[in-house]
Amino acid sequence: MRSVFLAGALVAATASCFAKAPVATPGTGGSSTGGTTSNGGAPGTGGRASTGGTPSTGGTPSTGGITSSGGSSQPPSSVDCTDTSSFSFLINQQYGGTYISVDNNTSKNYYMQANWWGTPYSNQAETLNGLGFTMSNPSNAVTSVPNNPLGFPSIFIGAYSGKTTKGSNLPKQVSALTSIPTIFSTNVDQKGSASYNATYDVWFAQSSAGVSGSTPGTGGAYLMVWLFKPSDKQPRGLLRANAETVNGVSGRWDVWYDSTNPPCVSYVSVDEVASLQFDLNDFIRDAVTNSYGITNSQYLSIVFAGFEVWGGGDGLQIKNFCANVN
């Protein structure tokens, strides 16, 4: 992610480990030269997103993409994350965003970002309904720059580019984390598995000050949790583990790792799921244990959940998002 200010707006290529199209031979990659940062997590000035820098494994994309019932591989529904909201709003601006109030906890809120930094922008919009939204892409626009997403409409907690949510308990040192119960429910089981993903994008900073720029910075890291692998995309980096289990989390996970600084680890569900209820700290512990760029001395700073969209996706919906950092 890189920051660029244009026309008074601030754009963000928030999802940091952009997927790449599968290739038959190892790609040459290219350094991440810039996405832009969002104002508050999403807004931004329309700088372009990074194309994903390190070579992909080529020929060894993960096996995801097989549609399942969307919940069969979830942990028990006893996840302690009960935030609710009756907030409603329409975002019909390229870099629009808004805070989302929490009905049952007035000391906490979330932030929703539109963040359509790619080209063409085609009047995409988001209709918010509580802690979720329905995305419209009226012309089912497709990115004009191969591998660069059109955007990352998402909801987050934490502090990013001038937008700070209340009650997030962030930043918090990884060694001090006890649990992060979270829910991410979508309608992806009704929308196919091409040209978009549904993902968490989790940022770690080296300092207790948290993220101060458009990336976690040197010494920081990214962690992503994909509900499925799109049929035409794959995470950056190398496939490090295939169909692995993560202690405490149901299902099987392909693990992709890009060691570029800041490094990124992507956990990709082998079977497509429409929703997850789990403890995000289980993935963080797994990444620390396996040296996937996350360390106990870093500080968890931001938790995003949303859709990376390379094209189409009209009607994609986040039904509910909730995250508590303990």
C-alpha positions as CSV (number, residue, x, y, z in Angstrom):
1,M,0.0,0.0,0.0
2,R,1.3,3.4,-0.8
3,S,-0.2,6.9,-0.1
4,V,-1.1,9.3,-2.8
5,F,-3.1,12.5,-2.3
6,L,-5.2,13.7,-5.2
7,A,-8.1,16.1,-5.4
8,G,-8.3,16.3,-1.7
9,A,-9.1,12.6,-1.3
10,L,-7.0,9.8,0.1
11,V,-7.2,6.4,-1.6
12,A,-6.2,3.1,-0.1
13,A,-5.3,-0.2,-1.5
14,T,-6.2,-1.7,1.8
15,A,-6.0,-5.4,1.1
16,S,-2.3,-5.8,1.1
17,C,-1.7,-9.3,-0.2
18,F,-3.5,-8.9,-3.5
19,A,-4.2,-12.2,-5.3
20,K,-2.6,-13.0,-8.6
21,A,-3.9,-15.0,-11.5
22,P,-2.6,-18.5,-11.5
23,V,0.2,-19.1,-13.9
24,A,1.7,-22.2,-15.4
25,T,5.3,-21.3,-14.5
26,P,6.7,-19.1,-11.7
27,G,6.0,-15.5,-12.4
28,T,8.6,-12.8,-12.2
29,G,6.6,-10.8,-9.7
30,G,7.4,-7.2,-9.3
31,S,7.9,-5.1,-6.3
32,S,4.8,-3.6,-4.8
33,T,4.9,-0.2,-6.2
34,G,2.0,1.3,-4.8
35,G,-1.5,1.2,-3.9
36,T,-2.8,4.1,-2.1
37,T,-3.9,4.5,1.4
38,S,-7.5,5.1,2.3
39,N,-8.7,7.8,4.5
40,G,-9.9,6.0,7.3
41,G,-9.5,2.7,6.0
42,A,-11.2,3.1,2.8
43,P,-11.5,6.5,1.3
44,G,-8.7,7.5,-0.8
45,T,-7.5,9.5,-3.5
46,G,-7.5,7.1,-6.2
47,G,-3.9,6.0,-6.4
48,R,-3.5,2.6,-7.9
49,A,-3.2,-0.6,-6.0
50,S,-0.1,-2.7,-5.8
51,T,0.0,-5.7,-8.1
52,G,1.5,-8.0,-5.6
53,G,5.2,-8.3,-5.6
54,T,6.7,-11.7,-5.0
55,P,6.6,-14.5,-7.5
56,S,3.7,-16.9,-7.1
57,T,4.3,-20.6,-7.1
58,G,2.8,-20.9,-10.4
59,G,1.4,-24.3,-11.1
60,T,0.6,-25.0,-7.4
61,P,-2.5,-22.9,-6.7
62,S,-4.6,-24.1,-3.8
63,T,-7.5,-26.5,-4.2
64,G,-10.2,-24.1,-3.0
65,G,-13.2,-23.0,-5.0
66,I,-15.4,-26.0,-4.4
67,T,-18.7,-24.7,-3.1
68,S,-19.9,-26.2,0.1
69,S,-22.9,-25.5,2.2
70,G,-21.2,-22.5,3.7
71,G,-21.1,-23.3,7.3
72,S,-20.4,-27.0,7.7
73,S,-16.8,-26.4,8.6
74,Q,-17.5,-23.7,11.2
75,P,-16.7,-24.0,14.9
76,P,-19.6,-24.0,17.3
77,S,-21.8,-20.9,17.2
78,S,-20.8,-20.0,20.8
79,V,-18.3,-17.3,19.6
80,D,-18.6,-14.5,22.1
81,C,-19.2,-11.6,19.7
82,T,-22.6,-10.1,20.1
83,D,-22.4,-6.6,18.7
84,T,-25.6,-5.6,16.9
85,S,-26.5,-2.5,15.0
86,S,-29.7,-1.0,13.4
87,F,-27.6,1.6,11.5
88,S,-28.5,2.1,7.9
89,F,-26.8,4.2,5.2
90,L,-26.1,4.4,1.5
91,I,-22.5,5.0,0.3
92,N,-22.5,5.9,-3.4
93,Q,-19.1,7.6,-3.6
94,Q,-15.9,6.1,-4.9
95,Y,-14.1,6.7,-1.6
96,G,-17.0,7.1,0.7
97,G,-17.1,5.8,4.3
98,T,-19.0,6.1,7.6
99,Y,-18.8,5.0,11.2
100,I,-21.3,2.3,12.2
101,S,-22.8,2.6,15.7
102,V,-23.3,-0.4,17.9
103,D,-26.7,-0.6,19.5
104,N,-25.8,-2.8,22.5
105,N,-22.4,-1.1,23.2
106,T,-22.4,2.7,22.9
107,S,-18.6,2.8,23.7
108,K,-17.8,0.9,20.5
109,N,-18.2,1.5,16.8
110,Y,-16.9,0.2,13.4
111,Y,-16.0,1.9,10.2
112,M,-17.2,1.0,6.7
113,Q,-15.1,2.0,3.7
114,A,-16.0,1.9,0.0
115,N,-12.5,2.2,-1.4
116,W,-12.8,1.7,-5.1
117,W,-9.3,2.7,-6.1
118,G,-9.0,0.8,-9.4
119,T,-10.2,1.5,-12.9
120,P,-12.8,1.8,-14.1
121,Y,-14.9,3.2,-11.4
122,S,-18.5,2.4,-12.5
123,N,-20.8,3.8,-9.8
124,Q,-20.3,1.0,-7.4
125,A,-22.2,1.6,-4.1
126,E,-22.9,-0.1,-0.8
127,T,-26.1,-0.2,1.1
128,L,-25.4,-0.6,4.8
129,N,-27.7,-2.5,7.1
130,G,-26.3,-2.8,10.6
131,L,-22.9,-4.4,10.7
132,G,-23.0,-5.4,7.1
133,F,-23.7,-4.2,3.6
134,T,-24.8,-5.1,0.1
135,M,-22.5,-4.1,-2.7
136,S,-23.8,-3.1,-6.1
137,N,-21.6,-3.1,-9.2
138,P,-24.3,-2.0,-11.8
139,S,-22.3,-2.7,-14.9
140,N,-20.4,-5.6,-13.4
141,A,-17.2,-3.7,-14.2
142,V,-14.0,-5.6,-14.5
143,T,-10.5,-4.2,-13.7
144,S,-8.7,-2.8,-16.6
145,V,-5.3,-3.5,-15.0
146,P,-4.6,-7.3,-14.8
147,N,-4.4,-8.6,-11.2
148,N,-5.2,-5.2,-9.6
149,P,-8.5,-5.3,-7.7
150,L,-11.0,-2.6,-8.4
151,G,-11.3,-2.1,-4.7
152,F,-11.8,-3.5,-1.2
153,P,-15.2,-2.5,0.3
154,S,-14.9,-3.5,3.9
155,I,-15.6,-2.9,7.6
156,F,-12.8,-2.5,10.1
157,I,-12.0,-1.9,13.7
158,G,-8.8,-0.1,14.8
159,A,-7.1,3.1,13.5
160,Y,-6.3,3.7,9.9
161,S,-5.5,6.9,8.0
162,G,-7.3,9.3,10.3
163,K,-10.3,7.1,11.1
164,T,-10.2,5.6,14.6
165,T,-13.0,3.3,15.9
166,K,-14.1,3.4,19.5
167,G,-13.7,0.5,21.8
168,S,-11.5,-1.6,19.6
169,N,-8.9,-2.4,22.3
170,L,-6.2,-1.8,19.6
171,P,-3.3,-1.7,19.2
172,K,-2.5,-4.6,21.4
173,Q,0.7,-6.6,21.6
174,V,0.4,-10.1,20.2
175,S,1.9,-11.6,23.4
176,A,-0.9,-10.1,25.4
177,L,-3.8,-11.3,23.2
178,T,-6.0,-13.8,24.9
179,S,-8.8,-14.2,22.3
180,I,-10.4,-12.4,19.3
181,P,-13.9,-13.9,18.9
182,T,-15.2,-12.9,15.4
183,I,-18.0,-13.5,13.0
184,F,-18.0,-12.9,9.2
185,S,-21.1,-14.0,7.4
186,T,-21.7,-13.5,3.7
187,N,-23.7,-14.7,0.7
188,V,-20.8,-15.9,-1.4
189,D,-22.3,-19.4,-1.7
190,Q,-24.9,-17.7,-4.0
191,K,-22.4,-15.8,-6.1
192,G,-19.9,-18.2,-7.6
193,S,-16.1,-18.1,-6.9
194,A,-14.5,-16.0,-9.7
195,S,-13.1,-12.5,-9.7
196,Y,-13.5,-11.7,-6.0
197,N,-12.7,-13.1,-2.6
198,A,-14.2,-12.6,0.9
199,T,-11.4,-12.1,3.3
200,Y,-10.1,-10.8,6.6
201,D,-7.1,-8.4,6.3
202,V,-5.3,-8.1,9.6
203,W,-2.5,-5.6,10.2
204,F,0.4,-5.8,12.7
205,A,2.7,-3.0,13.5
206,Q,6.2,-3.0,15.1
207,S,5.3,-0.2,17.5
208,S,2.7,0.3,20.2
209,A,1.7,3.4,18.3
210,G,0.1,1.1,15.7
211,V,-0.1,1.7,12.0
212,S,1.0,5.3,11.1
213,G,1.0,5.1,7.3
214,S,-0.3,3.2,4.4
215,T,1.4,-0.1,5.3
216,P,2.3,-1.7,8.6
217,G,5.8,-0.6,7.9
218,T,9.1,-2.3,8.4
219,G,8.9,-4.8,11.2
220,G,5.1,-5.2,10.7
221,A,3.1,-7.8,8.9
222,Y,-0.2,-8.8,7.3
223,L,-2.4,-11.8,7.9
224,M,-5.4,-12.7,5.7
225,V,-8.1,-15.4,6.1
226,W,-9.9,-16.2,2.8
227,L,-13.3,-17.9,2.9
228,F,-12.3,-19.5,-0.4
229,K,-9.8,-19.2,-3.3
230,P,-11.3,-17.6,-6.4
231,S,-11.1,-19.9,-9.5
232,D,-9.0,-17.3,-11.3
233,K,-6.8,-15.8,-8.5
234,Q,-4.4,-16.9,-5.9
235,P,-2.6,-15.2,-3.0
236,R,0.9,-13.7,-3.4
237,G,3.9,-15.6,-2.4
238,L,4.5,-19.4,-2.2
239,L,2.2,-22.2,-1.1
240,R,3.8,-23.3,2.1
241,A,1.2,-25.8,3.4
242,N,-1.6,-27.7,1.8
243,A,-4.9,-28.7,3.4
244,E,-3.4,-28.1,6.9
245,T,-5.4,-27.9,10.1
246,V,-5.2,-24.8,12.4
247,N,-5.5,-25.7,16.1
248,G,-8.9,-24.5,17.4
249,V,-10.3,-23.8,13.9
250,S,-12.5,-26.2,11.9
251,G,-11.8,-27.0,8.3
252,R,-8.6,-27.4,6.2
253,W,-6.4,-24.5,5.1
254,D,-3.9,-23.8,2.4
255,V,-1.2,-21.5,3.6
256,W,0.5,-19.0,1.3
257,Y,3.4,-16.9,2.5
258,D,5.1,-13.8,1.0
259,S,8.2,-12.8,2.8
260,T,8.4,-9.4,1.3
261,N,8.8,-6.8,4.1
262,P,6.1,-6.3,5.5
263,P,5.5,-10.1,5.0
264,C,2.0,-11.5,4.5
265,V,0.6,-14.9,5.4
266,S,-2.7,-15.9,3.8
267,Y,-4.9,-18.8,5.2
268,V,-7.2,-20.0,2.4
269,S,-10.1,-22.3,3.2
270,V,-9.8,-25.4,1.0
271,D,-13.6,-25.7,0.9
272,E,-15.6,-22.6,0.1
273,V,-17.5,-21.3,3.1
274,A,-20.0,-18.5,3.3
275,S,-19.4,-17.7,6.9
276,L,-16.9,-18.2,9.7
277,Q,-17.3,-18.0,13.5
278,F,-14.0,-18.5,15.3
279,D,-11.2,-17.1,17.4
280,L,-8.9,-15.1,15.1
281,N,-6.1,-15.5,17.7
282,D,-5.9,-19.1,16.7
283,F,-4.6,-18.1,13.2
284,I,-2.3,-15.5,14.8
285,R,-0.8,-18.2,17.1
286,D,-0.3,-20.5,14.2
287,A,1.5,-17.8,12.2
288,V,3.8,-17.1,15.2
289,T,4.5,-20.8,15.7
290,N,5.3,-21.4,12.1
291,S,7.3,-18.2,11.6
292,Y,4.9,-16.7,9.0
293,G,6.0,-13.2,9.6
294,I,4.0,-12.6,12.8
295,T,5.9,-12.2,16.1
296,N,4.9,-11.9,19.8
297,S,6.5,-8.5,20.0
298,Q,4.3,-7.0,17.2
299,Y,1.1,-5.1,17.8
300,L,-2.2,-6.1,16.3
301,S,-3.5,-2.8,14.9
302,I,-6.4,-3.2,12.5
303,V,-8.9,-6.0,11.6
304,F,-10.7,-5.5,8.2
305,A,-13.3,-7.8,6.7
306,G,-14.6,-7.4,3.1
307,F,-14.4,-8.2,-0.5
308,E,-11.4,-7.9,-2.9
309,V,-13.2,-7.3,-6.2
310,W,-11.5,-7.8,-9.6
311,G,-14.8,-7.7,-11.4
312,G,-18.5,-8.4,-11.1
313,G,-19.8,-9.2,-7.7
314,D,-23.1,-7.2,-8.0
315,G,-25.2,-8.2,-5.0
316,L,-22.3,-9.4,-2.8
317,Q,-23.4,-9.1,0.8
318,I,-21.8,-9.1,4.2
319,K,-24.6,-10.2,6.4
320,N,-22.8,-9.6,9.7
321,F,-19.3,-8.7,10.9
322,C,-18.2,-8.7,14.5
323,A,-14.8,-8.7,16.2
324,N,-13.8,-8.3,19.9
325,V,-10.1,-8.0,20.8
326,N,-9.3,-9.4,24.3
